[in-house]
Amino acid sequence: MSTDDSQVLGVLAATVHVLHPAERIPLILTAGSPIADPAVAEQITNPDCWIGGQPPVDTGTEKAPKKPAKTTSS
């Protein structure tokens, strides 16, 4: 995977283990690595792994609000 500095989403503050998005093989990305692929960035959900402390993309870790339970009338 190559990175283009104009499309870098974020830089890692810690070493992480992820899966290659297409090949599904394990990857070890070291601290300081620029991440340009959104599919890779989405796998890194721990904010402490990113320089700046925030994932660069919506990782879907926030839970959607619960819908009210259906009630039945008697």
Backbone hydrogen bonds in HBPLUS format (Angstrom, degrees):
<---DONOR---> <-ACCEPTOR-->    atom                        ^
c    i                          cat <-CA-CA->   ^        H-A-AA   ^      H-
h    n   atom  resd res      DA  || num        DHA   H-A  angle D-A-AA Bond
n    s   type  num  typ     dist DA aas  dist angle  dist       angle   num
A0007-GLN N   A0004-ASP O   2.73 MM   3  5.51 162.5  1.76 130.9 136.9     1
A0009-LEU N   A0035-ILE O   2.66 MM  26  5.69 155.4  1.72 150.5 157.8     2
A0035-ILE N   A0010-GLY O   2.79 MM  25  5.48 167.3  1.81 170.1 168.9     3
A0051-ILE N   A0011-VAL O   2.91 MM  40  5.77 172.5  1.92 169.9 167.6     4
A0012-LEU N   A0033-SER O   3.05 MM  21  5.49 165.5  2.07 145.9 148.5     5
A0032-GLY N   A0012-LEU O   2.76 MM  20  5.11 161.4  1.79 129.5 135.8     6
A0013-ALA N   A0049-CYS O   2.63 MM  36  4.98 168.1  1.65 126.0 130.5     7
A0016-VAL N   A0029-LEU O   2.80 MM  13  5.34 155.8  1.86 154.7 161.8     8
A0029-LEU N   A0016-VAL O   2.89 MM  13  5.34 158.6  1.93 156.6 162.2     9
A0018-VAL N   A0027-LEU O   2.99 MM   9  5.28 157.4  2.04 144.6 151.9    10
A0027-LEU N   A0018-VAL O   2.69 MM   9  5.28 159.8  1.73 160.5 158.7    11
A0020-HIS N   A0025-ILE O   2.78 MM   5  5.29 164.1  1.81 148.0 152.1    12
A0024-ARG N   A0020-HIS O   2.80 MM   4  4.76 141.4  1.95 135.0 140.4    13
A0033-SER N   A0030-THR O   3.04 MM   3  5.78 149.4  2.13 144.6 146.7    14
A0040-VAL N   A0037-ASP O   3.02 MM   3  5.38 135.2  2.23 108.2 120.0    15
A0041-ALA N   A0037-ASP O   2.98 MM   4  6.30 166.8  2.00 157.1 161.1    16
A0042-GLU N   A0038-PRO O   2.91 MM   4  6.00 151.2  2.00 147.9 153.9    17
A0043-GLN N   A0040-VAL O   3.02 MM   3  5.47 145.2  2.14 111.0 120.8    18
A0044-ILE N   A0041-ALA O   3.09 MM   3  5.39 151.9  2.18 108.3 116.6    19
A0049-CYS N   A0046-ASN O   2.99 MM   3  5.64 164.0  2.01 121.6 126.9    20
A0050-TRP N   A0047-PRO O   3.17 MM   3  5.66 167.7  2.19 116.2 120.1    21
A0053-GLY N   A0050-TRP O   2.94 MM   3  5.16 159.5  1.98 124.7 127.4    22
